[in-house]
Amino acid sequence: MFGKSKGVSPKVTENQNYLKKHGYLQGDLDVALNSCLEAQGKVWPEEFDALKYIEAALRVMPVLKANLPILTFEELRLASDLVAAGQNHLFASWPPAGKQDADKKRFFAQVAQLNAKYPGGLKAYHTNAVKLLAEAKEGKNPLEGWTPEVPSGERVSAGSPAFLAFEKAGMDVVGQTAFVLVAGGLGERLGYNGIKIALPVDSVTGKSFMQWYAEYILAFQARACRGGKVIHLAIMTSDDTHAKTVDFLSKNANFGLKDEQLHVMKQEKVPSLVDNSARFALESKDAYSLETKPHGHGDVHSLLYHTGLVQQWKKLGVKYVAFFQDTNALTFRALPAVLGVSVKNHFDYNSLTVPRKAGEAVGGIAKLTRTDGTTMTLNVEYNQLDPLLRATVNEKGDVPDETGNSPFPGNINVLVLELTSYHKTLEATDGLMPEFVNPKYKDKEKEKFTKPTRLECMMQDYPKLLPSGSKVGFTQIDRWLCFSPVKNNVEDAAKKAAAGTPPESASTGEADMYNASAEMLRRAGMNVEYGPKAEPLGIPVTLGPQVHLAPSFATTWFELMKKVKGGSISATSSLVVEGDCNLKNLELDGALVLKPCGKTVVKIDGLRESNKGWELVPLEKGEKAPEEIAMRGYKLVQKWSRTLAYADGKEHTIKQ
């Protein structure tokens, strides 16, 4: 049964001799070992470890004896690990070798992929799951023993002298910053069948979120990089979004980003769990496929490490990594200032935050201290923060301070990490974030789940991995400047609006983009009227004037202030500014598009432009419209406009 090999190595001889001496293993294993020899051409592979094969085969014998002849050594090893982890049920319905063999191979291909992507493999996933499920059943509080207090950080008013100073410091390092976009979600929750980064930011330009982000990175690059250096962008996708994201980028030539600076990383899923023993679930209609679910956006850290991007960026001299979400276009208005805060305070980890109402359903950043003196600063979910405060420092819980807001700033999952510290931490932890599990029980004994659950992790839990003495803080900036995500469908957004909470819909995201740009112009000295309020689809918004200030025009508030002097914009106007422009005493009542390309400069000097302009018109009841328009409840009607577009590399002064 052992076969013959030319030039037999000591390793092979050792294995053969072991088998000859232990005849009691021959019985059931004869089939398995002969099958293996058959697969290897009657010759033991040079480094084939028969002892490990025997161990694995003995373990799976009770459940897979009839299938041993078709299993490769790698498949046998995976099966052995699954059986050792109590997953025998996965093979319960398998017929003998010769039947459904292709499906069995498909099963092991999936298992191999899942095993390779989870740090430590599926054995580690199962071990972690058993522990966390037991703690969940016991009702263990992960924050027990910790006392919260207000953390250290910077609370900065948008456009203030402090804000401008932080912006300047941030722009000094933005060329040495890599950006990471977490884009694993589809737009189904919004009533949109595509990927969310393909949604338009606004109606007047139709630019997608992805184009907006790419324009910002290219604008930062133009202002901060020399000698052909580029700013890198990594995008985390999922099974649901990966192919669509790659195709979307390809069809749009990466929106101007070079292949060398753009990195798309696909997040893998993890097995679903059916009970407290952490048994893996099979798909309901496929006995040869594990049911899997997303592991959470905390996987972004593991992906950056295991793809080698963090190591590559370190070699390239990158100092900071900035993480942002897929449908919050306002983020980049604040990121230079957040970078500046990190530089000034030498933060290893810095969260962009917004003022938060006491009790608001938004996580709060808190410093936690344990009785042994251990401290950590991180996001505490709103449903944990209030009970924790009541149990430790204030029986009233999360209450307003003198500003009328909670003293604990609101987390929006925009993060800036110092790269050297980040790399060291990922090396020490293999990039695996702290996990949690949230099973829904259908019995009081907490033995049965209403549906399969899974382990999850969150990107903002990264500070739990940092060593003692690490500097963790926050930057709080006015919500109107930096936070208006697009994540709710029309019905949910209308309910939120009725309850007095931010609707966070496509229409409010667009309106807040216009309003933030208009407010920046006001504070730069321009008289910009306030538009009328409307309620398309029951969602209150102010949609005028429509002001779109592209990143190529100004990436910072300081730059914008240098380019704007005086002027006025009526409440019903539309203004789109791209490229190198200066606006001096512009008086606009209508629609105006400024679009110089390359090194061309447009200087507006006293221009008075009046035309019929553009209008955002409510959709008629039953009117058919594309999804991205229907979710807003209105469409753009272009009556008249003036466009000044030049690409000759010259300077153009426009007075009439």
C-alpha positions, -999 to +999 in steps of 0.1 A: +000+000+000+029+023+004+041+025-032+077+029-044+096+061-048+128+068-066+153+085-044+131+081-013+138+109+013+143+103+050+109+119+056+091+094+034+110+065+048+101+076+084+064+078+075+065+044+057+082+027+087+057+042+111+028+028+092+045-007+089+050-008+127+014+002+135-007-024+118-038-016+138-042+015+117-044-005+085-081-014+087-101+017+079-071+037+067-062+013+039-089+028+017-078+063+026-041+058+022-044+038-011-067+066-024-041+091-015-014+071-032-036+068-063-040+106-064-002+110-060+006+085-089+015+057-066+043+078-051+045+095-018+052+132-023+086+143-011+073+162+019+040+144+024+035+139+061+016+106+065+014+110+102-007+142+098-028+125+072-035+096+095-045+119+123-068+138+101-083+107+085-090+091+119-108+122+130-131+123+101-136+086+097-170+084+115-186+110+092-166+109+060-154+073+056-173+068+024-158+100+009-121+096+019-112+083-016-121+117-032-105+140-006-072+157-013-049+161+017-058+198+020-095+189+019-090+162+045-072+187+067-101+212+064-126+184+072-105+173+102-106+209+115-143+211+110-150+178+128-127+188+157-148+220+160-180+201+163-192+206+127-201+170+119-236+180+109-222+197+078-215+162+063-246+144+076-264+143+043-234+136+021-237+105-002-207+082-008-179+090-032-191+090-068-222+110-061-224+149-059-185+149-059-185+183-077-206+198-050-184+184-023-154+200-041-173+232-042-180+230-005-143+226+003-133+254-020-156+278-001-143+265+033-107+269+021-114+306+012-131+313+045-103+296+063-076+316+046-093+350+051-100+349+088-069+354+110-061+321+126-086+303+103-120+288+110-107+270+141-099+304+156-133+318+144-151+289+161-131+292+193-139+330+195-175+323+187-180+298+215-165+322+240-185+352+229-218+333+226-213+320+262-208+356+274-238+367+255-259+340+271-247+350+305-255+387+298-220+398+304-215+435+301-183+443+282-181+477+299-185+464+335-157+478+357-151+508+335-160+544+345-166+570+318-154+606+316-152+633+290-121+626+268-094+650+257-098+666+223-104+697+203-138+714+199-134+737+169-159+761+154-161+759+116-142+788+100-128+801+133-091+812+136-084+779+154-101+760+125-080+778+099-048+772+118-056+734+120-064+734+083-030+749+075-012+723+096-033+696+080-025+707+045+012+705+054+008+667+058-021+659+034+003+649+007+017+623+032-018+609+040-034+578+025-072+576+024-095+546+029-131+545+017-154+520+034-178+511+006-192+476+013-229+485+010-255+485-017-282+512-020-311+489-014-320+505+019-323+538-001-345+523-028-315+522-052-303+489-068-267+501-075-237+507-053-240+537-030-208+554-042-225+556-077-253+578-063-252+615-073-241+639-047-264+666-061-287+674-090-269+703-106-237+684-115-248+647-112-214+639-099-213+606-080-200+603-045-170+584-060-162+612-084-165+638-056-140+618-034-116+613-063-118+650-071-108+659-035-079+635-035-066+649-068-071+684-056-051+676-024-025+660-046-022+690-069-016+713-039+006+691-017+026+667-039+056+673-061+079+651-083+052+628-095+041+616-060+005+606-056-020+603-028-032+567-023-068+556-019-079+522-008-115+511-011-130+483+009-158+464-010-179+434-002-192+404-022-222+426-029-203+456-042-169+444-054-176+436-091-199+466-095-173+489-079-145+476-101-167+480-132-179+515-122-143+526-117-132+511-150-160+527-170-151+561-156-113+558-160-109+558-122-122+593-122-087+605-129-069+585-103-039+564-116-040+526-112-010+528-090-027+550-064-060+531-063-065+499-044-097+479-042-099+453-014-127+428-011-140+420+024-149+383+029-178+371+050-178+347+079-199+316+087-233+320+102-238+304+136-270+284+145-266+278+182-244+284+213-221+256+203-212+278+173-223+252+147-220+266+112-252+271+092-258+256+057-277+275+031-314+265+033-314+254-004-279+242-008-264+214+015-229+221+000-227+258+008-221+275+042-244+304+049-222+335+054-227+370+066-207+402+067-181+404+095-184+442+099-164+472+087-137+464+113-123+441+086-108+471+069-078+470+093-071+434+086-074+439+049-050+469+049-025+448+068-028+415+049-028+431+014+005+448+024-008+483+018+001+496+053+036+482+048+038+498+013+026+531+025+051+532+053+079+527+028+065+555+007+067+579+036+030+581+044+024+596+079-014+593+084-043+572+072-077+588+070-108+566+069-142+579+056-176+565+048-193+560+015-222+586+014-211+615+036-198+640+010-192+667+036-164+648+053-136+663+032-146+699+042-133+691+076-105+665+070-076+690+067-085+705+101-087+670+116-053+662+103-040+694+118-054+684+152-036+650+149-003+668+141-006+693+170-017+668+196+005+639+183-026+617+183-022+580+174-060+579+168-083+608+162-120+607+156-139+634+137-170+640+158-200+663+158-220+679+187-244+653+200-277+658+218-279+640+252-295+606+245-292+609+208-290+576+190-253+582+180-223+567+197-203+590+220-166+592+224-156+586+261-125+580+281-130+548+302-110+540+333-108+507+352-101+502+389-066+491+381-059+524+364-061+511+329-076+536+305-089+537+269-107+563+248-132+550+222-167+551+209-194+539+233-227+530+217-256+553+228-275+524+243-245+515+265-234+551+274-264+562+293-267+530+315-229+532+321-231+568+333-261+560+355-243+531+371-211+550+378-209+588+378-243+603+373-277+588+382-293+610+356-272+594+328-264+613+296-274+649+303-266+682+285-238+704+295-237+742+294-237+741+255-270+723+255-254+692+241-240+660+256-204+665+268-196+632+249-190+641+212-209+621+186-190+595+166-194+596+128-167+570+119-143+593+102-109+584+116-073+596+113-046+572+124-008+579+127+008+553+104+038+542+124+017+534+155-009+518+133+016+495+116+030+483+149-004+476+163-015+456+132+017+436+133+011+427+170-026+418+164-026+404+128-052+431+122-081+413+139-104+437+157-122+429+189-153+410+181-188+408+195-219+387+188-256+398+190-278+367+189-316+371+189-330+344+212-365+328+208-366+311+242-360+323+277-333+298+283-313+315+255-306+282+237-323+288+204-318+317+180-346+333+159-321+332+130-284+324+125-260+350+139-223+357+133-193+374+149-189+411+140-163+438+144-163+476+141-135+498+127-140+523+156-130+497+182-094+499+170-083+518+202-090+487+222-058+472+206-036+502+213-009+498+240-010+518+272+002+554+268-011+557+233-027+591+225-063+589+215-085+620+211-112+636+190-119+667+168-154+681+171-166+703+143-200+718+135-224+692+120-235+714+091-199+715+077-189+678+080-218+654+085-249+646+064-249+610+054-273+595+028-285+563+043-323+562+047-351+556+023-380+580+018-404+564+043-378+560+071-364+595+065-399+611+067-405+592+100-372+605+114-381+640+103-414+638+121-396+626+152-373+656+151-341+637+142-320+641+111-337+623+081-303+615+065-319+609+030-308+617-005-326+650-005-312+662+028-277+651+018-280+672-013-296+702+005-269+701+031-242+701+005-257+733-011-262+749+023-227+742+036-212+758+004-235+788+007-226+793+043-189+792+035-195+819+009-214+840+034-186+838+059-162+848+032-181+880+028-206+872+000-243+880+005-260+847-002-298+846+003-315+818+021-338+797-001-374+787+007-381+755+026-399+726+010-410+691+019-406+668-010-420+634+000-425+647+035-389+655+042-381+691+051-352+706+031-339+740+020-328+734-017-317+769-026-296+784-037-278+755-053-241+761-047-216+736-058-180+744-050-157+718-065-125+706-047-105+719-077-118+754-068-109+753-031-100+724-008-099+744+024-118+773+039-087+794+040-082+789+002-119+798-004-116+831+016-087+842-006-107+836-038-140+853-028-146+890-023-181+906-020-209+898-044-244+883-040-264+852-049-302+852-050-322+825-032-332+808-065-298+808-082-275+779-091-237+783-090-212+757-101-175+766-097-147+743-109-110+748-113-089+779-107-114+808-103-117+840-084-150+856-075-150+893-070-183+911-066-202+885-085-239+893-086-259+863-096-296+858-102-299+827-123-276+798-132-238+802-138-212+775-144-175+784-142-153+756-156-117+765-165-095+734-172-058+728-165-038+759-159-066+782-172-078+809-148-111+826-147-114+859-127-149+872-121-147+910-116-181+927-111-200+903-133-238+907-131-255+876-144-293+873-146-311+846-165-341+822-160-318+797-143-325+762-131-352+749-109-357+718-087-393+708-095-413+683-075-422+651-093-458+647-103-478+619-085-471+587-105-444+603-126-418+578-136-382+587-129-348+570-124-342+557-089-317+584-081-343+610-089-373+592-074-356+589-040-354+627-039-389+635-050-378+663-074-359+668-107-337+695-121-353+716-149-327+737-167-344+767-182-313+789-190-278+792-178-244+808-187-213+786-189-178+799-189-155+771-199-120+776-211-090+753-216-064+774-233-041+779-203-047+816-203-062+840-177-097+853-185-112+883-166-150+884-169-168+916-162-199+912-183 
